[in-house]
């Protein structure tokens, strides 16, 4: 139990309240929308999603709370599973169960602007086919995600765009440098080779890993004035281990990272949101599609993309359709409010 004095100090300074208690208070505080996603993993792209969901919803006069991927419940009538590649069972079904339990547990449930890598197991397909038709709205960030849902259940799905497109270019003075982002190779994350083979489409994991690292080194050796921009702390670790280029310190800040990209003349983009940040800032890009979602957004930007374990030409392309994708991104929230009022 906590003394009256400690409770008093906690009310004056919430940071003094233990984290778990703060989390429980947050869940039970009434709010119009609860948004659940993978927002606290250290990934800048996921952080950007959380910021956009909260900002867009609050801008329209509603209260909103952001919750992490393990949250199953909150005190809200409107529950949102928001953005990110969240609907899949590539590493088991437990996280999928938690996500669907949350979004289906309120008066209204919405899946907004997500990616859908697909479903392998009969358990996941059964779960999705039972829960998704009960929801009030489903929007996805690309046609690939829509196909993966429609292959499991007949439910209305709208193709919009990733909410991160709603950021604006901070329009920083360019520094004559080439921004580089490589994520760690997938085999470093202790995931099963069978998953990697099925999902990423590689024939030989060891050979693909070696080629990927070789390609990253060759690109950095040949492009003008490279500088590495991490979108996760693990990106920085990868760069310091394998690349001989200037490396910016990882900073878990969307604003800082977007400004860094804005200062570049061009961008080598491997992570999904590093490509979106470059597109927002109007930079010529060299997209490296380590998985299908990167290829999908590159196609919508009308630029070629290249597999990381194949030959990669040093060819930067100017993006297109950014205004259209911003409009589609905004439609996520327009559709959300319309369905909330039904």
Wavefront OBJ file of the C-alpha trace (Angstrom):
o trace
v 0.000 0.000 0.000
v 1.059 3.588 -0.570
v 1.002 6.243 2.152
v -1.210 9.364 1.796
v 1.991 11.386 1.444
v 3.274 9.274 -1.459
v -0.132 9.442 -3.170
v -0.126 13.235 -2.783
v 3.345 13.501 -4.306
v 2.302 11.171 -7.131
v -0.667 13.368 -8.001
v 1.603 16.417 -8.137
v 4.275 14.594 -10.134
v 2.918 11.590 -12.132
v 6.449 10.472 -13.038
v 6.879 9.383 -9.398
v 4.044 6.856 -9.751
v 5.341 3.340 -10.586
v 5.100 2.581 -14.295
v 2.626 -0.305 -13.977
v 0.264 1.784 -11.847
v 0.499 4.664 -14.336
v -0.363 2.205 -17.101
v -3.438 0.943 -15.245
v -4.592 4.516 -14.540
v -4.114 5.366 -18.205
v -6.225 2.391 -19.323
v -9.046 3.279 -16.916
v -9.112 7.021 -17.638
v -12.099 7.699 -19.938
v -11.169 8.590 -23.510
v -12.962 8.661 -26.880
v -10.439 6.527 -28.742
v -7.933 3.911 -27.654
v -5.242 3.190 -30.255
v -3.228 -0.001 -29.949
v -0.047 -0.829 -31.857
v 3.680 -1.578 -31.659
v 4.537 1.948 -30.612
v 7.145 1.391 -27.897
v 9.700 -0.836 -29.614
v 12.198 1.919 -30.424
v 11.264 1.932 -34.121
v 10.985 5.519 -35.435
v 8.345 4.525 -37.996
v 6.101 3.031 -35.312
v 6.632 6.113 -33.164
v 5.551 8.252 -36.121
v 2.362 6.210 -36.434
v 1.509 6.766 -32.763
v 2.059 10.512 -33.109
v -0.113 10.793 -36.199
v -2.982 8.789 -34.751
v -3.018 10.828 -31.573
v -2.567 14.182 -33.332
v -5.176 13.573 -36.038
v -7.803 12.332 -33.594
v -7.196 15.078 -31.042
v -7.170 17.719 -33.791
v -10.795 16.819 -34.478
v -11.746 17.377 -30.853
v -11.615 13.817 -29.529
v -9.552 12.463 -26.664
v -7.169 9.613 -27.463
v -4.845 7.248 -25.618
v -1.969 5.299 -27.178
v -1.370 1.726 -25.988
v 1.354 -0.830 -26.648
v 0.962 -4.120 -28.475
v 0.281 -6.176 -25.339
v -2.774 -4.174 -24.248
v -6.020 -6.160 -24.291
v -8.419 -3.668 -22.708
v -9.024 0.037 -22.079
v -11.858 2.293 -20.970
v -13.057 3.548 -24.341
v -16.057 2.888 -26.591
v -13.961 3.240 -29.777
v -10.968 0.964 -30.243
v -8.449 1.272 -33.044
v -5.743 -1.095 -34.222
v -3.598 1.558 -35.817
v -1.010 1.228 -38.575
v 2.025 -1.012 -38.891
v 2.320 -4.543 -40.245
v 0.231 -5.929 -37.414
v -1.993 -8.632 -38.908
v 0.021 -11.827 -39.317
v 1.053 -15.010 -37.513
v 4.602 -15.378 -38.774
v 5.929 -15.805 -35.238
v 2.874 -17.435 -33.654
v -0.699 -16.377 -32.907
v -0.471 -14.917 -29.387
v 0.194 -11.339 -30.503
v -2.565 -11.645 -33.118
v -5.011 -12.807 -30.441
v -4.133 -9.825 -28.224
v -4.530 -7.322 -31.034
v -7.876 -8.678 -32.195
v -9.145 -9.061 -28.612
v -8.433 -5.386 -28.012
v -9.969 -3.985 -31.192
v -13.086 -6.165 -30.853
v -13.644 -5.449 -27.155
v -15.381 -2.055 -27.281
v -18.620 -0.705 -28.674
v -16.956 -0.061 -32.025
v -13.764 -1.487 -33.482
v -11.629 -0.119 -36.311
v -8.522 -1.404 -38.083
v -6.896 1.632 -39.697
v -4.056 1.930 -42.213
v -2.428 -1.396 -41.363
v -0.192 -3.770 -43.247
v -1.193 -7.435 -43.501
v 1.750 -9.765 -44.160
v -0.604 -12.765 -44.202
v -1.658 -15.824 -42.231
v 0.013 -19.218 -42.257
v -1.865 -21.306 -39.691
v -5.450 -22.531 -39.713
v -5.815 -21.108 -36.183
v -4.900 -17.598 -37.398
v -7.145 -17.841 -40.456
v -10.061 -18.999 -38.314
v -9.477 -16.176 -35.820
v -9.326 -13.534 -38.548
v -12.394 -14.871 -40.366
v -14.426 -14.707 -37.133
v -13.291 -11.313 -35.816
v -12.814 -9.083 -38.877
v -16.444 -9.250 -40.091
v -17.546 -7.993 -36.643
v -15.537 -4.766 -36.927
v -16.912 -1.429 -38.109
v -14.139 -0.432 -40.527
v -10.979 -1.895 -42.040
v -8.487 0.135 -44.059
v -5.098 -1.116 -45.234
v -2.018 0.607 -46.583
v -1.680 -1.314 -49.881
v -3.364 -3.751 -52.275
v -1.085 -6.573 -51.122
v -2.544 -6.284 -47.611
v -6.092 -6.261 -48.972
v -5.436 -9.445 -50.962
v -4.080 -11.168 -47.859
v -7.257 -10.373 -45.930
v -9.611 -11.250 -48.793
v -7.902 -14.624 -49.198
v -9.086 -15.500 -45.676
v -12.510 -13.854 -45.329
v -15.033 -11.901 -47.378
v -15.076 -8.526 -45.622
v -15.080 -4.921 -46.833
v -11.524 -3.547 -46.989
v -10.524 -0.064 -48.204
v -7.030 0.608 -49.541
v -5.748 3.937 -48.209
v -2.122 4.721 -47.312
v 0.165 4.699 -44.290
v -0.793 7.515 -41.847
v 2.870 8.577 -41.668
v 2.427 10.269 -45.064
v 0.622 13.062 -43.177
v 3.920 14.524 -41.946
v 5.242 17.560 -43.768
v 8.776 18.161 -45.017
v 10.616 20.276 -42.388
v 12.405 21.800 -45.398
v 15.903 21.857 -43.942
v 18.886 23.250 -45.819
v 20.516 20.402 -47.722
v 24.052 19.392 -46.843
v 25.221 17.684 -50.053
v 25.093 14.238 -48.440
v 23.510 10.908 -49.274
v 21.414 9.506 -46.450
v 21.725 5.781 -45.882
v 19.531 3.446 -43.880
v 20.069 -0.294 -43.614
v 18.252 -2.427 -41.083
v 19.994 -5.418 -39.463
v 19.886 -8.603 -41.400
v 16.914 -10.770 -40.478
v 18.935 -13.831 -39.427
v 20.361 -11.801 -36.525
v 16.966 -11.736 -34.824
v 16.750 -15.453 -33.931
v 13.724 -16.070 -36.104
v 13.230 -19.437 -37.755
v 14.744 -19.925 -41.182
v 11.457 -21.404 -42.440
v 9.672 -18.143 -41.623
v 12.309 -16.108 -43.414
v 12.182 -18.344 -46.453
v 8.383 -18.142 -46.712
v 7.936 -14.484 -45.848
v 10.970 -12.779 -47.398
v 11.255 -15.160 -50.337
v 14.900 -16.180 -49.930
v 16.282 -19.450 -51.213
v 19.354 -19.614 -48.961
v 19.431 -17.570 -45.749
v 23.221 -17.655 -45.215
v 24.027 -16.675 -48.783
v 21.374 -13.940 -48.780
v 22.778 -12.488 -45.555
v 26.325 -12.393 -46.914
v 25.200 -10.768 -50.164
v 23.086 -8.210 -48.307
v 26.045 -7.063 -46.201
v 28.316 -6.997 -49.274
v 25.747 -4.886 -51.126
v 25.446 -2.453 -48.223
v 29.228 -2.011 -48.109
v 29.517 -1.543 -51.886
v 26.737 1.037 -51.942
v 28.351 3.032 -49.148
v 31.707 2.923 -50.936
v 30.302 4.226 -54.223
v 27.681 6.866 -53.353
v 28.732 10.498 -52.763
v 29.168 11.624 -49.140
v 27.213 8.867 -47.371
v 25.939 9.340 -43.823
v 23.999 6.682 -41.932
v 20.592 7.592 -40.435
v 19.299 4.971 -37.957
v 15.570 4.358 -37.580
v 16.174 1.964 -34.677
v 19.013 1.406 -32.237
v 19.710 -1.918 -33.959
v 20.320 -0.041 -37.244
v 23.119 1.892 -35.573
v 24.607 -1.326 -34.176
v 24.518 -2.908 -37.636
v 26.184 0.124 -39.230
v 28.967 0.315 -36.644
v 29.712 -3.372 -37.120
v 29.688 -3.533 -40.924
v 29.948 -0.071 -42.505
v 32.818 2.406 -42.749
v 30.791 5.631 -43.003
v 29.850 8.496 -40.668
v 26.991 7.301 -38.454
v 24.524 9.548 -36.681
v 23.661 8.540 -33.129
v 20.256 6.899 -32.815
v 17.644 9.280 -31.410
v 14.130 8.010 -30.661
v 12.574 11.148 -32.123
v 10.426 11.453 -35.234
v 11.168 15.184 -35.503
v 14.938 14.687 -35.344
v 14.925 11.822 -37.827
v 12.677 13.621 -40.316
v 14.943 16.689 -40.171
v 17.973 14.474 -40.790
v 16.357 13.039 -43.920
v 15.303 16.525 -45.055
v 18.971 17.639 -45.016
v 19.997 14.914 -47.478
v 20.342 15.279 -51.245
v 19.161 11.706 -51.801
v 18.332 8.610 -49.730
v 19.164 4.902 -49.729
v 16.083 3.528 -47.974
v 15.772 0.009 -46.618
v 13.267 0.369 -43.791
v 9.666 0.986 -44.875
v 9.390 4.329 -43.103
v 12.823 5.516 -44.200
v 11.394 5.387 -47.733
v 8.239 7.238 -46.644
v 10.301 9.924 -44.845
v 12.381 10.389 -48.004
v 9.214 10.652 -50.108
v 7.716 13.254 -47.750
v 10.894 15.298 -48.163
v 10.897 14.863 -51.961
v 14.276 13.112 -52.118
v 15.441 10.882 -54.958
v 15.524 7.374 -53.524
v 17.186 4.008 -53.918
v 14.644 1.635 -52.290
v 15.887 -1.744 -51.074
v 12.874 -4.013 -50.638
v 13.888 -6.355 -47.831
v 10.244 -7.491 -47.645
v 7.066 -7.063 -49.751
v 5.790 -3.962 -47.931
v 8.759 -1.899 -49.160
v 8.159 -3.013 -52.741
v 4.461 -2.133 -52.361
v 5.068 1.450 -51.229
v 7.828 1.912 -53.842
v 5.347 0.916 -56.534
v 2.843 3.478 -55.237
v 5.605 6.101 -55.405
v 6.372 4.922 -58.971
v 10.012 4.112 -58.281
v 11.852 0.806 -58.797
v 12.953 -1.241 -55.807
v 15.597 -3.929 -55.484
v 15.940 -7.061 -53.395
v 18.765 -6.749 -50.866
v 20.415 -10.051 -51.833
v 20.416 -9.394 -55.585
v 22.349 -6.948 -57.767
v 21.473 -3.351 -56.852
v 22.209 -0.632 -59.429
v 23.241 2.761 -58.054
v 20.215 4.460 -59.521
v 18.254 7.069 -57.557
v 14.701 7.792 -58.728
v 12.420 10.765 -58.099
v 9.234 9.859 -56.236
v 5.727 10.610 -57.512
v 2.171 10.571 -56.127
v 3.073 11.911 -52.681
v 0.126 14.336 -52.634
v -2.237 11.522 -53.614
v -0.874 9.275 -50.864
v -1.233 12.114 -48.340
v -4.876 12.440 -49.356
v -5.426 8.697 -49.038
v -3.684 8.783 -45.680
v -6.058 11.510 -44.483
v -9.011 9.432 -45.682
v -8.177 6.913 -42.935
v -9.427 9.425 -40.391
v -12.335 10.700 -42.487
v -13.623 7.137 -42.776
v -13.045 6.598 -39.061
v -15.209 9.558 -38.028
v -17.975 8.673 -40.494
v -18.173 5.134 -39.159
v -18.034 6.322 -35.548
v -21.254 8.286 -36.127
v -23.213 5.345 -37.564
l 1 2 3 4 5 6 7 8 9 10 11 12 13 14 15 16 17 18 19 20 21 22 23 24 25 26 27 28 29 30 31 32 33 34 35 36 37 38 39 40 41 42 43 44 45 46 47 48 49 50 51 52 53 54 55 56 57 58 59 60 61 62 63 64 65 66 67 68 69 70 71 72 73 74 75 76 77 78 79 80 81 82 83 84 85 86 87 88 89 90 91 92 93 94 95 96 97 98 99 100 101 102 103 104 105 106 107 108 109 110 111 112 113 114 115 116 117 118 119 120 121 122 123 124 125 126 127 128 129 130 131 132 133 134 135 136 137 138 139 140 141 142 143 144 145 146 147 148 149 150 151 152 153 154 155 156 157 158 159 160 161 162 163 164 165 166 167 168 169 170 171 172 173 174 175 176 177 178 179 180 181 182 183 184 185 186 187 188 189 190 191 192 193 194 195 196 197 198 199 200 201 202 203 204 205 206 207 208 209 210 211 212 213 214 215 216 217 218 219 220 221 222 223 224 225 226 227 228 229 230 231 232 233 234 235 236 237 238 239 240 241 242 243 244 245 246 247 248 249 250 251 252 253 254 255 256 257 258 259 260 261 262 263 264 265 266 267 268 269 270 271 272 273 274 275 276 277 278 279 280 281 282 283 284 285 286 287 288 289 290 291 292 293 294 295 296 297 298 299 300 301 302 303 304 305 306 307 308 309 310 311 312 313 314 315 316 317 318 319 320 321 322 323 324 325 326 327 328 329 330 331 332 333 334 335 336 337 338 339 340 341 342
